[in-house]
Amino acid sequence: MSTQQHPLGISFEFFPPNTDAGRDKLLGVRDALAERKPRFFSVTYGAGGSTQARTLDTVSRVRASGITTAPHLSCIGSDKGALRELLAQYREDGIDSLVALRGDLPSGMGGIGELRYANELVEFIREETGDHFEIAVAAYPESHPQAPSFERDLENFARKMKAGANLAITQYFFTADAYFHFVERARALGVEAPIVPGIMPITNYAKLARFSDACGAEIPRWIRKQLEAYGDDSEAIAAFGEEVVSRLCQRLLDGGAPGLHFYTLNQAAPCLRILDNITG
C-alpha cells in the first residue's frame, strides 16, 4: 500500500460546520479518515447560503492533516471577477484541486451570474489557471433532477468533461446497474476520465429520504420499506444500512469502479465500518 494514498482511490466529503463544537468534532473525523490514506478530502459550501469564508476556513483546517483538500466551487451567482480572485487565493494558499459545480439555481430574484453551466466554469478555470488545478465535476447516474432527459444530461456531462475536467464524482445511488449503465454510455460519448461513484452511508432514514427527494437519488422500494419497518430503531437502521451499502461498494469495485467517494455528513464511523467490510 502506498504511504500517500489508499489503493482504492477513496475520498471523503465534508461540509463546513457552523458551530465551534462542530468544528472541533470535524478535526477528529478528519484525523480518523486520514488514517485510511484517502486520495483527497473535499469541502462543500456551507448549508443555507453560508459564506465562502466558512468553506475556506474548513479547507484550511482539513488540509492541516496533510491530505489534498478540494474546495467546491460554484459558478451560479458569481461573476468572473469574483471567481478570478478566488482562484488566485486558492493558488496562493497552495490548493491544487477543485470540485467545479454549477450550483443551485436561485429561488428568488438573485442573479445567476456570468457563467451558467459547469462546463463554462471548467473552461474558465482552465483559461485562468492552465493545468494548475485537478478538477472534479459532478455526474448523475440516475439523471440530474432538472435535466429534460437522460440523453441530454449525458451530453451535458460529456461536455463538461471535455472542457477540461480530470475526473467525475457521481451523485449517490443505491443501484449499481445505474452506475455501470451511466459509465458505459459516457464512454460511448468519448469520456475517458475516471468516474468515481459517490457513496452515502445510511444512518438516518428520515434525513436520507429528505436528501434523496431533493437531489433525485432513487431509494429502491425494498430499501425504503425495510427502513420504514425499523421505525425509530436507529441501531437496526444503521446495521441494515451498513450491510446494504457495503454490498453496493463491493459490487462497484468488483465491476471496475476506480474508487469510492464518501459523503460523510461529517461522521467517520459509518464510512470506516463500510471500508472494513470491503476488499479492494
C-alpha positions in Angstrom: 0.0 0.0 0.0 1.2 3.5 -0.8 2.1 5.6 2.1 0.4 8.5 0.4 -2.8 7.1 -0.9 -5.3 4.3 -0.4 -5.1 1.8 -3.3 -8.8 2.1 -4.0 -8.6 5.9 -4.5 -11.1 6.6 -1.8 -12.0 10.2 -0.9 -14.3 11.9 1.6 -16.6 14.9 1.5 -17.1 17.3 4.5 -19.4 20.3 4.9 -18.4 23.4 6.8 -19.7 23.3 10.4 -21.4 26.4 11.7 -20.6 25.9 15.4 -17.4 25.7 17.5 -18.4 22.2 18.6 -19.0 21.1 15.0 -15.6 22.5 14.0 -13.9 20.6 16.9 -15.7 17.4 16.0 -14.7 17.7 12.4 -11.0 17.6 13.3 -11.5 14.2 15.0 -13.4 13.0 12.0 -10.7 14.3 9.7 -8.0 12.5 11.6 -9.8 9.2 11.7 -10.4 9.2 8.0 -6.9 10.5 7.2 -5.5 7.2 8.6 -7.1 5.5 5.6 -4.8 7.5 3.3 -7.5 9.0 1.1 -6.7 10.4 -2.3 -8.3 13.7 -1.2 -10.9 15.4 1.0 -13.5 17.7 -0.5 -15.4 20.6 1.2 -18.8 21.8 0.2 -20.3 25.2 0.5 -22.0 25.7 3.9 -25.6 24.9 4.1 -28.2 27.6 4.0 -26.3 30.1 1.9 -23.4 30.5 4.3 -20.4 32.4 3.1 -17.4 31.2 1.1 -15.3 32.2 4.1 -16.7 29.3 6.0 -15.6 26.9 3.3 -12.1 28.5 3.2 -11.8 28.1 7.0 -12.8 24.5 6.8 -10.5 23.8 3.9 -7.6 25.2 5.9 -8.5 23.0 8.9 -8.9 19.9 6.8 -5.7 20.5 4.9 -3.7 20.6 8.1 -3.9 16.8 8.0 -1.6 16.7 5.1 -4.2 15.3 2.8 -5.0 17.1 -0.5 -8.2 19.1 0.0 -10.5 20.3 -2.8 -13.0 23.1 -2.2 -16.3 23.1 -4.0 -16.5 26.0 -6.5 -19.9 27.0 -7.9 -20.5 29.5 -10.8 -24.1 30.3 -10.1 -24.4 33.7 -8.5 -20.7 34.6 -9.1 -19.2 36.9 -11.6 -15.9 36.2 -13.4 -14.1 38.8 -11.3 -15.0 37.2 -8.0 -14.1 33.7 -9.4 -10.8 35.0 -10.7 -10.0 36.4 -7.2 -11.0 33.2 -5.5 -8.9 31.1 -7.9 -5.9 33.3 -7.2 -6.4 33.0 -3.5 -6.6 29.2 -3.8 -3.4 29.1 -5.8 -1.7 31.4 -3.2 -2.8 29.1 -0.4 -1.3 26.1 -2.2 -4.6 24.4 -3.2 -4.4 22.5 -6.4 -7.7 20.6 -6.5 -11.3 21.8 -7.0 -14.7 20.4 -7.4 -16.4 22.5 -10.1 -20.2 22.7 -9.9 -23.0 24.7 -11.5 -24.6 25.2 -8.1 -28.2 25.6 -7.1 -30.3 28.0 -9.1 -31.6 30.9 -7.1 -35.2 30.6 -5.9 -35.7 34.4 -5.6 -34.6 37.3 -7.6 -30.9 36.7 -7.2 -28.7 36.7 -10.3 -27.4 33.6 -12.0 -24.1 35.1 -12.8 -21.9 35.3 -15.9 -21.3 31.5 -16.1 -24.5 29.4 -16.3 -23.2 25.9 -16.6 -20.4 23.7 -15.1 -18.7 23.3 -18.5 -18.3 27.0 -18.7 -16.9 27.1 -15.2 -14.4 24.3 -16.1 -13.4 26.2 -19.3 -12.9 29.4 -17.3 -10.7 27.7 -14.7 -8.5 26.3 -17.4 -8.3 29.7 -19.2 -7.3 31.4 -16.0 -5.0 28.8 -14.4 -4.0 26.3 -17.1 -3.3 22.9 -15.6 -2.7 24.1 -12.1 -5.9 22.5 -10.7 -7.1 19.0 -10.8 -10.8 19.5 -11.5 -13.6 17.1 -10.5 -17.1 17.6 -11.7 -20.5 16.0 -10.8 -22.2 13.1 -12.6 -25.7 11.8 -12.2 -26.2 8.1 -12.9 -29.9 8.4 -12.5 -30.0 11.8 -14.3 -29.9 15.3 -12.9 -33.3 16.1 -11.3 -33.7 19.2 -13.5 -32.5 17.5 -16.8 -35.1 17.3 -19.5 -34.0 13.8 -20.4 -31.3 11.2 -19.6 -29.8 11.7 -23.1 -29.5 15.5 -22.6 -28.0 15.0 -19.2 -25.4 12.6 -20.7 -24.5 15.1 -23.4 -24.1 17.9 -20.8 -21.9 15.6 -18.7 -19.6 14.8 -21.7 -19.4 18.5 -22.5 -18.0 19.5 -19.1 -15.6 16.5 -19.0 -14.3 17.6 -22.4 -14.0 21.2 -21.2 -11.0 20.1 -19.1 -12.2 18.0 -16.1 -9.9 15.3 -14.7 -12.4 13.2 -13.1 -16.1 12.9 -12.1 -17.8 12.1 -8.8 -21.3 10.8 -9.0 -24.4 11.7 -7.0 -25.0 8.9 -4.6 -27.2 6.0 -5.6 -28.2 2.5 -4.4 -28.5 0.6 -7.6 -25.1 -0.5 -9.0 -26.5 -1.1 -12.5 -27.4 2.6 -12.8 -23.7 3.5 -12.3 -22.5 0.8 -14.8 -25.0 1.9 -17.4 -24.0 5.6 -17.0 -20.3 4.8 -17.3 -20.9 2.7 -20.4 -22.9 5.4 -22.1 -20.4 8.1 -21.1 -17.5 6.0 -22.6 -19.5 5.7 -25.8 -19.5 9.6 -25.9 -15.8 9.7 -25.6 -15.4 10.3 -21.9 -12.2 8.5 -20.8 -11.5 10.1 -17.4 -12.4 8.2 -14.1 -16.0 8.3 -13.0 -15.9 7.7 -9.2 -19.1 6.5 -7.5 -20.4 8.7 -4.7 -21.4 6.7 -1.6 -23.9 7.8 1.0 -23.8 5.7 4.3 -27.3 5.0 5.6 -27.7 6.1 9.2 -30.9 8.1 9.4 -33.9 7.2 7.2 -35.8 10.5 7.6 -32.7 12.5 6.6 -31.8 10.2 3.8 -35.3 10.4 2.3 -35.3 14.1 2.5 -31.9 14.4 0.8 -32.9 11.8 -1.8 -36.1 13.5 -2.7 -34.3 16.8 -3.1 -31.4 15.6 -5.3 -33.2 13.0 -7.4 -31.4 9.9 -5.9 -33.6 6.9 -6.0 -34.0 4.8 -2.9 -35.2 1.4 -4.1 -38.6 0.4 -2.8 -37.3 -2.6 -0.9 -34.8 -0.5 1.0 -37.4 2.2 1.8 -39.8 -0.4 3.1 -37.2 -2.1 5.3 -36.0 1.2 6.7 -39.6 2.2 7.4 -40.2 -1.1 9.2 -37.4 -0.3 11.6 -39.2 2.9 12.8 -37.1 4.6 15.4 -34.7 1.7 15.9 -31.6 3.6 15.0 -29.3 0.6 15.7 -31.2 -1.6 13.3 -31.3 1.2 10.6 -27.5 1.6 10.9 -26.8 -2.1 10.8 -29.1 -2.6 7.7 -27.7 0.4 6.1 -24.1 -0.7 6.6 -24.9 -4.1 5.1 -26.7 -2.6 2.0 -24.0 0.0 1.3 -21.1 -2.4 1.9 -22.6 -4.8 -0.6 -23.1 -2.0 -3.1 -19.5 -0.8 -2.7 -18.1 -4.3 -3.2 -20.2 -4.8 -6.4 -19.0 -1.5 -7.7 -15.3 -2.3 -7.1 -15.7 -5.8 -8.5 -17.3 -4.2 -11.6 -14.3 -1.9 -12.2 -15.2 1.3 -10.3 -11.9 3.3 -9.9 -12.6 4.2 -6.3 -15.2 5.4 -3.8 -16.1 8.9 -2.7 -18.0 9.0 0.6 -20.5 11.7 1.6 -19.6 11.6 5.2 -22.1 14.1 6.7 -19.1 14.9 8.9 -19.2 11.4 10.5 -16.3 8.9 10.4 -17.6 5.7 11.9 -20.2 4.7 9.2 -17.6 5.2 6.4 -14.9 3.3 8.4 -17.2 0.3 9.0 -18.1 0.1 5.3 -14.4 0.2 4.3 -13.7 -2.5 6.8 -16.3 -4.7 5.2 -15.0 -4.4 1.6 -11.9 -5.7 -0.1 -10.0 -3.8 -2.8 
